[in-house]
Amino acid sequence: MKYRNALPQLAGKSMITDGGLETSLVFKDGIDLPLFAAFKALETDAGVAAIDAYMKRFAEMAIREKHGFVMDTPTWRASARWAADLGISHDTLRAVHQETICTLSNLRNAMEVEGQSPFVINGVIGPQDDGYAPTRILTADQAQSYHDVQVGWFEEFGADMVSAITMTYSDEAIGIARAARHHGIPVAIAFTLETDGLLPSGETLQQAIEAVDAATGSYPAYYMINCAHPDHFAHVLDHSWTKRIMGLRANASRLSHAELDAAETLDDGDPTELGQLYAELSAMLPNLTVLGGCCGTDHRHVSAICKAMAAA
């Protein structure tokens, strides 16, 4: 594939991601997402148009700011357990993955500026259970078996990489990394953190990263932090082990996960403040090259992050 064996972010190219797709669709576009499954929006013309406009806006920003763009598929909830809960068949789910990769490939062909703004197609994988407080904990072997199909589809249909987003414990991340290694596709692992800077499992971020690296021969291309406000984790970062963290997709909201789950209105925080916090965190993350947002963030936040990082 175009970037399969040479992801530009691994060579030091600064890349942006999008923000909180699901929260944007629900709170900004008024689109119903059962089980927070963004791919369900693809079932309507309005949903397709909303996602296309959303992604195009970030693509234009990447080009304007001379960054690359890690283009995410809307598939965080598009795995077997969630599809079953939504009444979606295996064949339909497979077709969703093919369609989303095709759409991003067309966007890349239409807008990428080679050399200046490379566009990477990233297959998004979410947890088998809740992304904040899982009630079923998989072993690494169970996680590899569960996620293997989705990873395989991304490899088959031409994604450049996959990312495991909102991982709450290390064993599931290990299973996904092993599935990616089996299919020969690069993988990034993004852990979510609670207000105390720990994973929902109680593991420290350092423990989780080191556990995944030890169990997979350091297969992940890099690690990220996502779905937590910088104030929740800045105090746990330390130069001695953070070189494996290359991406940040933080929340602008300081609410806890429990509070976000119960929220009926969008807390989108302060984009300018979030940008400044990213610039401060970059001093503790020497290899930070992938910049984006998570719940409640949109193009305003990522634009502020780009400006603050450039000034820093």
C-alpha beads as a LAMMPS data file, in Angstrom:
LAMMPS data file: protein, C-alpha beads

312 atoms
311 bonds

1 atom types
1 bond types

-500.0 500.0 xlo xhi
-500.0 500.0 ylo yhi
-500.0 500.0 zlo zhi

Masses

1 110.0

Atoms # bond

1 1 1 0.000 0.000 0.000
2 1 1 1.012 3.608 -0.415
3 1 1 2.212 4.143 3.138
4 1 1 1.940 0.648 4.584
5 1 1 5.622 0.237 5.291
6 1 1 6.605 3.881 5.615
7 1 1 4.059 5.806 7.662
8 1 1 5.049 9.488 7.381
9 1 1 4.423 10.141 11.086
10 1 1 7.133 7.601 11.908
11 1 1 9.585 9.695 9.897
12 1 1 8.756 12.793 11.931
13 1 1 6.050 14.305 9.704
14 1 1 3.517 16.225 11.772
15 1 1 0.023 14.816 11.206
16 1 1 -3.445 15.817 12.328
17 1 1 -6.409 13.573 12.992
18 1 1 -10.030 14.598 13.216
19 1 1 -11.824 15.311 16.498
20 1 1 -14.845 13.699 18.107
21 1 1 -16.770 12.393 15.112
22 1 1 -19.550 10.818 17.144
23 1 1 -20.148 13.860 19.339
24 1 1 -20.104 16.113 16.263
25 1 1 -22.694 13.973 14.482
26 1 1 -24.971 13.767 17.515
27 1 1 -24.708 17.270 18.972
28 1 1 -23.844 19.386 15.911
29 1 1 -25.644 17.569 13.094
30 1 1 -28.545 16.106 15.065
31 1 1 -27.954 12.587 13.758
32 1 1 -29.072 9.699 15.937
33 1 1 -26.306 7.155 16.570
34 1 1 -27.608 4.037 18.338
35 1 1 -24.887 2.663 20.630
36 1 1 -22.746 5.629 19.507
37 1 1 -22.056 3.751 16.254
38 1 1 -20.937 6.369 13.719
39 1 1 -21.092 3.912 10.827
40 1 1 -24.881 3.821 11.255
41 1 1 -24.917 7.358 9.857
42 1 1 -23.877 5.894 6.507
43 1 1 -27.373 4.427 6.136
44 1 1 -28.865 7.853 5.265
45 1 1 -27.978 10.506 2.706
46 1 1 -27.873 13.114 5.458
47 1 1 -25.436 11.021 7.475
48 1 1 -23.155 10.394 4.509
49 1 1 -23.146 14.107 3.666
50 1 1 -22.364 15.044 7.274
51 1 1 -19.397 12.663 7.513
52 1 1 -18.080 13.699 4.094
53 1 1 -18.250 17.406 5.012
54 1 1 -16.641 16.731 8.385
55 1 1 -13.699 14.861 6.871
56 1 1 -13.220 17.350 4.042
57 1 1 -12.939 20.180 6.550
58 1 1 -10.061 18.425 8.333
59 1 1 -8.416 17.583 5.004
60 1 1 -8.503 21.261 4.041
61 1 1 -6.996 22.170 7.411
62 1 1 -4.161 19.676 6.977
63 1 1 -3.287 21.180 3.614
64 1 1 -3.579 24.748 4.875
65 1 1 -1.340 24.054 7.889
66 1 1 1.042 21.870 5.831
67 1 1 0.431 18.826 8.034
68 1 1 -0.362 15.286 7.006
69 1 1 -3.796 13.830 7.750
70 1 1 -4.499 10.510 9.469
71 1 1 -7.966 9.761 8.045
72 1 1 -10.069 7.639 10.407
73 1 1 -12.780 5.247 9.333
74 1 1 -16.084 5.665 11.281
75 1 1 -15.792 2.119 12.599
76 1 1 -15.127 2.436 16.337
77 1 1 -18.307 0.432 16.986
78 1 1 -18.127 -1.718 13.841
79 1 1 -17.100 -5.037 15.381
80 1 1 -19.044 -8.263 15.872
81 1 1 -20.458 -7.699 19.375
82 1 1 -21.820 -4.240 18.570
83 1 1 -23.063 -5.280 15.132
84 1 1 -25.041 -8.091 16.761
85 1 1 -26.556 -5.629 19.243
86 1 1 -27.528 -3.413 16.298
87 1 1 -28.951 -6.297 14.258
88 1 1 -26.342 -5.974 11.502
89 1 1 -25.163 -9.046 9.623
90 1 1 -21.561 -10.142 9.095
91 1 1 -21.796 -9.476 5.347
92 1 1 -23.236 -6.011 5.846
93 1 1 -20.512 -5.195 8.348
94 1 1 -17.839 -6.337 5.907
95 1 1 -19.350 -4.099 3.227
96 1 1 -19.224 -1.130 5.630
97 1 1 -15.469 -1.577 5.983
98 1 1 -14.986 -1.814 2.234
99 1 1 -17.117 1.290 1.661
100 1 1 -15.335 3.406 4.259
101 1 1 -11.875 2.535 2.932
102 1 1 -13.036 3.309 -0.621
103 1 1 -14.413 6.681 0.483
104 1 1 -11.166 7.682 2.203
105 1 1 -9.145 6.495 -0.781
106 1 1 -11.216 8.767 -3.019
107 1 1 -10.669 11.677 -0.621
108 1 1 -6.928 11.056 -0.692
109 1 1 -6.847 10.892 -4.479
110 1 1 -8.774 14.153 -4.710
111 1 1 -6.985 16.244 -2.084
112 1 1 -3.616 14.878 -0.944
113 1 1 -0.589 17.081 -1.555
114 1 1 2.256 14.609 -1.810
115 1 1 5.345 15.516 0.164
116 1 1 3.603 18.397 1.949
117 1 1 0.368 16.809 3.221
118 1 1 0.359 12.996 3.014
119 1 1 -3.003 11.362 3.744
120 1 1 -2.907 8.056 5.647
121 1 1 -5.934 5.724 5.711
122 1 1 -6.446 4.507 9.267
123 1 1 -8.816 1.692 10.199
124 1 1 -10.339 2.450 13.601
125 1 1 -10.952 -0.399 16.042
126 1 1 -12.854 0.086 19.271
127 1 1 -13.061 -2.069 22.398
128 1 1 -15.216 -5.176 22.535
129 1 1 -16.993 -3.768 25.593
130 1 1 -17.643 -0.296 26.974
131 1 1 -14.928 2.247 26.219
132 1 1 -15.052 3.721 29.712
133 1 1 -16.010 0.955 32.146
134 1 1 -15.897 -2.530 30.607
135 1 1 -17.790 -5.291 32.376
136 1 1 -16.215 -8.126 30.354
137 1 1 -12.435 -8.387 30.358
138 1 1 -10.892 -10.414 27.531
139 1 1 -7.663 -12.332 27.726
140 1 1 -5.074 -11.409 25.113
141 1 1 -5.925 -14.587 23.175
142 1 1 -9.648 -13.849 23.289
143 1 1 -9.022 -10.282 22.151
144 1 1 -6.870 -11.427 19.236
145 1 1 -9.566 -13.862 18.122
146 1 1 -12.335 -11.289 18.478
147 1 1 -10.578 -8.437 16.629
148 1 1 -8.845 -10.546 13.965
149 1 1 -11.728 -10.313 11.492
150 1 1 -11.927 -6.534 11.569
151 1 1 -8.154 -6.124 11.330
152 1 1 -8.188 -8.534 8.395
153 1 1 -10.800 -6.494 6.569
154 1 1 -8.750 -3.338 6.941
155 1 1 -5.700 -5.104 5.531
156 1 1 -7.745 -6.637 2.688
157 1 1 -9.392 -3.402 1.619
158 1 1 -6.237 -1.294 1.672
159 1 1 -5.897 0.633 4.924
160 1 1 -2.380 1.869 5.606
161 1 1 -2.661 1.160 9.328
162 1 1 -5.110 0.422 12.111
163 1 1 -5.600 2.151 15.449
164 1 1 -7.090 0.659 18.592
165 1 1 -8.936 3.586 20.140
166 1 1 -10.074 3.981 23.753
167 1 1 -8.350 0.897 25.095
168 1 1 -9.139 0.422 28.781
169 1 1 -6.723 -2.407 29.689
170 1 1 -3.538 -3.891 28.301
171 1 1 -4.702 -7.430 27.441
172 1 1 -7.163 -6.252 24.790
173 1 1 -4.476 -4.007 23.310
174 1 1 -2.103 -6.983 23.225
175 1 1 -4.674 -9.041 21.339
176 1 1 -5.226 -6.307 18.758
177 1 1 -1.490 -5.804 18.277
178 1 1 -1.059 -9.543 17.736
179 1 1 -3.893 -9.551 15.188
180 1 1 -2.248 -6.658 13.361
181 1 1 1.080 -8.471 13.358
182 1 1 -0.659 -11.577 11.967
183 1 1 -2.052 -9.538 9.076
184 1 1 1.134 -7.519 8.553
185 1 1 -0.415 -4.095 9.077
186 1 1 0.951 -1.322 11.336
187 1 1 -1.037 -0.570 14.485
188 1 1 -1.223 2.341 16.916
189 1 1 -2.602 1.747 20.402
190 1 1 -4.516 4.563 22.144
191 1 1 -5.218 4.162 25.847
192 1 1 -7.892 6.139 27.660
193 1 1 -7.231 7.448 31.152
194 1 1 -9.369 8.394 34.120
195 1 1 -9.166 11.685 36.025
196 1 1 -6.366 10.199 38.177
197 1 1 -4.219 9.397 35.136
198 1 1 -4.755 5.624 35.420
199 1 1 -6.409 3.319 32.900
200 1 1 -9.921 2.197 33.908
201 1 1 -8.265 -1.146 34.743
202 1 1 -6.120 0.550 37.389
203 1 1 -2.926 0.069 35.345
204 1 1 -0.589 2.990 34.942
205 1 1 0.011 4.192 31.403
206 1 1 3.641 3.137 31.673
207 1 1 2.644 -0.354 32.835
208 1 1 0.184 -0.756 29.974
209 1 1 2.629 0.371 27.280
210 1 1 5.403 -1.822 28.646
211 1 1 3.054 -4.821 28.921
212 1 1 1.975 -4.530 25.295
213 1 1 5.536 -4.076 24.069
214 1 1 6.748 -7.051 26.125
215 1 1 3.980 -9.327 24.841
216 1 1 4.261 -8.350 21.165
217 1 1 7.949 -7.695 20.591
218 1 1 7.171 -3.945 20.540
219 1 1 4.996 -4.448 17.463
220 1 1 2.842 -1.285 17.796
221 1 1 4.177 1.504 15.606
222 1 1 3.401 3.941 18.406
223 1 1 1.043 4.708 21.278
224 1 1 -1.462 7.493 21.861
225 1 1 -3.531 8.924 24.702
226 1 1 -7.164 9.623 23.927
227 1 1 -10.505 10.537 25.488
228 1 1 -9.109 12.301 28.566
229 1 1 -8.420 15.955 29.351
230 1 1 -4.716 16.919 29.600
231 1 1 -5.215 17.866 33.243
232 1 1 -6.067 14.223 33.929
233 1 1 -2.748 12.817 32.737
234 1 1 -0.076 15.515 32.499
235 1 1 1.229 14.575 35.936
236 1 1 1.964 10.946 34.922
237 1 1 4.181 11.758 31.938
238 1 1 7.905 11.318 32.352
239 1 1 10.759 11.629 29.853
240 1 1 12.144 8.257 30.908
241 1 1 9.409 6.214 29.160
242 1 1 7.251 8.505 27.016
243 1 1 9.219 8.190 23.787
244 1 1 6.767 5.530 22.567
245 1 1 3.871 8.021 22.764
246 1 1 3.539 9.750 19.402
247 1 1 -0.106 10.835 19.421
248 1 1 -2.568 12.856 21.507
249 1 1 -6.334 12.886 21.028
250 1 1 -7.526 14.578 24.194
251 1 1 -10.931 15.805 25.297
252 1 1 -11.507 19.528 25.695
253 1 1 -13.905 18.733 28.528
254 1 1 -12.644 18.174 32.061
255 1 1 -15.647 15.975 32.866
256 1 1 -15.013 12.425 34.035
257 1 1 -16.030 9.508 31.838
258 1 1 -19.060 8.883 34.040
259 1 1 -20.104 12.515 33.675
260 1 1 -19.587 12.443 29.906
261 1 1 -21.697 9.295 29.645
262 1 1 -24.571 10.988 31.452
263 1 1 -24.271 14.375 29.695
264 1 1 -27.243 15.505 27.634
265 1 1 -25.490 18.596 26.276
266 1 1 -22.079 18.945 24.670
267 1 1 -19.178 20.205 26.754
268 1 1 -16.716 21.370 24.106
269 1 1 -14.389 23.204 26.492
270 1 1 -12.085 25.975 25.281
271 1 1 -10.269 25.290 21.976
272 1 1 -7.560 27.891 22.626
273 1 1 -6.842 26.553 26.098
274 1 1 -6.656 23.005 24.748
275 1 1 -4.110 24.109 22.162
276 1 1 -1.946 25.678 24.847
277 1 1 -2.134 22.527 26.958
278 1 1 -0.951 20.468 23.980
279 1 1 2.006 22.797 23.533
280 1 1 2.912 22.337 27.199
281 1 1 2.588 18.544 26.939
282 1 1 4.883 18.456 23.915
283 1 1 7.802 19.223 26.228
284 1 1 7.179 15.851 27.911
285 1 1 6.507 13.946 24.677
286 1 1 9.653 14.217 22.533
287 1 1 8.225 12.133 19.659
288 1 1 4.786 13.739 19.443
289 1 1 3.777 13.930 15.783
290 1 1 0.059 12.995 15.666
291 1 1 -2.327 15.698 16.903
292 1 1 -6.096 15.518 17.152
293 1 1 -9.063 15.483 19.476
294 1 1 -11.665 13.211 20.982
295 1 1 -15.101 13.674 22.576
296 1 1 -16.496 17.175 22.130
297 1 1 -13.702 18.435 19.889
298 1 1 -14.029 19.530 16.267
299 1 1 -12.108 21.509 13.644
300 1 1 -11.847 24.542 15.978
301 1 1 -9.917 22.570 18.559
302 1 1 -7.555 20.904 16.107
303 1 1 -6.893 24.257 14.423
304 1 1 -6.037 25.786 17.817
305 1 1 -3.754 22.848 18.566
306 1 1 -1.908 23.361 15.257
307 1 1 -1.433 27.059 15.948
308 1 1 -0.234 26.535 19.522
309 1 1 2.202 23.817 18.504
310 1 1 3.600 25.977 15.708
311 1 1 4.125 28.843 18.141
312 1 1 5.800 26.515 20.633

Bonds

1 1 1 2
2 1 2 3
3 1 3 4
4 1 4 5
5 1 5 6
6 1 6 7
7 1 7 8
8 1 8 9
9 1 9 10
10 1 10 11
11 1 11 12
12 1 12 13
13 1 13 14
14 1 14 15
15 1 15 16
16 1 16 17
17 1 17 18
18 1 18 19
19 1 19 20
20 1 20 21
21 1 21 22
22 1 22 23
23 1 23 24
24 1 24 25
25 1 25 26
26 1 26 27
27 1 27 28
28 1 28 29
29 1 29 30
30 1 30 31
31 1 31 32
32 1 32 33
33 1 33 34
34 1 34 35
35 1 35 36
36 1 36 37
37 1 37 38
38 1 38 39
39 1 39 40
40 1 40 41
41 1 41 42
42 1 42 43
43 1 43 44
44 1 44 45
45 1 45 46
46 1 46 47
47 1 47 48
48 1 48 49
49 1 49 50
50 1 50 51
51 1 51 52
52 1 52 53
53 1 53 54
54 1 54 55
55 1 55 56
56 1 56 57
57 1 57 58
58 1 58 59
59 1 59 60
60 1 60 61
61 1 61 62
62 1 62 63
63 1 63 64
64 1 64 65
65 1 65 66
66 1 66 67
67 1 67 68
68 1 68 69
69 1 69 70
70 1 70 71
71 1 71 72
72 1 72 73
73 1 73 74
74 1 74 75
75 1 75 76
76 1 76 77
77 1 77 78
78 1 78 79
79 1 79 80
80 1 80 81
81 1 81 82
82 1 82 83
83 1 83 84
84 1 84 85
85 1 85 86
86 1 86 87
87 1 87 88
88 1 88 89
89 1 89 90
90 1 90 91
91 1 91 92
92 1 92 93
93 1 93 94
94 1 94 95
95 1 95 96
96 1 96 97
97 1 97 98
98 1 98 99
99 1 99 100
100 1 100 101
101 1 101 102
102 1 102 103
103 1 103 104
104 1 104 105
105 1 105 106
106 1 106 107
107 1 107 108
108 1 108 109
109 1 109 110
110 1 110 111
111 1 111 112
112 1 112 113
113 1 113 114
114 1 114 115
115 1 115 116
116 1 116 117
117 1 117 118
118 1 118 119
119 1 119 120
120 1 120 121
121 1 121 122
122 1 122 123
123 1 123 124
124 1 124 125
125 1 125 126
126 1 126 127
127 1 127 128
128 1 128 129
129 1 129 130
130 1 130 131
131 1 131 132
132 1 132 133
133 1 133 134
134 1 134 135
135 1 135 136
136 1 136 137
137 1 137 138
138 1 138 139
139 1 139 140
140 1 140 141
141 1 141 142
142 1 142 143
143 1 143 144
144 1 144 145
145 1 145 146
146 1 146 147
147 1 147 148
148 1 148 149
149 1 149 150
150 1 150 151
151 1 151 152
152 1 152 153
153 1 153 154
154 1 154 155
155 1 155 156
156 1 156 157
157 1 157 158
158 1 158 159
159 1 159 160
160 1 160 161
161 1 161 162
162 1 162 163
163 1 163 164
164 1 164 165
165 1 165 166
166 1 166 167
167 1 167 168
168 1 168 169
169 1 169 170
170 1 170 171
171 1 171 172
172 1 172 173
173 1 173 174
174 1 174 175
175 1 175 176
176 1 176 177
177 1 177 178
178 1 178 179
179 1 179 180
180 1 180 181
181 1 181 182
182 1 182 183
183 1 183 184
184 1 184 185
185 1 185 186
186 1 186 187
187 1 187 188
188 1 188 189
189 1 189 190
190 1 190 191
191 1 191 192
192 1 192 193
193 1 193 194
194 1 194 195
195 1 195 196
196 1 196 197
197 1 197 198
198 1 198 199
199 1 199 200
200 1 200 201
201 1 201 202
202 1 202 203
203 1 203 204
204 1 204 205
205 1 205 206
206 1 206 207
207 1 207 208
208 1 208 209
209 1 209 210
210 1 210 211
211 1 211 212
212 1 212 213
213 1 213 214
214 1 214 215
215 1 215 216
216 1 216 217
217 1 217 218
218 1 218 219
219 1 219 220
220 1 220 221
221 1 221 222
222 1 222 223
223 1 223 224
224 1 224 225
225 1 225 226
226 1 226 227
227 1 227 228
228 1 228 229
229 1 229 230
230 1 230 231
231 1 231 232
232 1 232 233
233 1 233 234
234 1 234 235
235 1 235 236
236 1 236 237
237 1 237 238
238 1 238 239
239 1 239 240
240 1 240 241
241 1 241 242
242 1 242 243
243 1 243 244
244 1 244 245
245 1 245 246
246 1 246 247
247 1 247 248
248 1 248 249
249 1 249 250
250 1 250 251
251 1 251 252
252 1 252 253
253 1 253 254
254 1 254 255
255 1 255 256
256 1 256 257
257 1 257 258
258 1 258 259
259 1 259 260
260 1 260 261
261 1 261 262
262 1 262 263
263 1 263 264
264 1 264 265
265 1 265 266
266 1 266 267
267 1 267 268
268 1 268 269
269 1 269 270
270 1 270 271
271 1 271 272
272 1 272 273
273 1 273 274
274 1 274 275
275 1 275 276
276 1 276 277
277 1 277 278
278 1 278 279
279 1 279 280
280 1 280 281
281 1 281 282
282 1 282 283
283 1 283 284
284 1 284 285
285 1 285 286
286 1 286 287
287 1 287 288
288 1 288 289
289 1 289 290
290 1 290 291
291 1 291 292
292 1 292 293
293 1 293 294
294 1 294 295
295 1 295 296
296 1 296 297
297 1 297 298
298 1 298 299
299 1 299 300
300 1 300 301
301 1 301 302
302 1 302 303
303 1 303 304
304 1 304 305
305 1 305 306
306 1 306 307
307 1 307 308
308 1 308 309
309 1 309 310
310 1 310 311
311 1 311 312
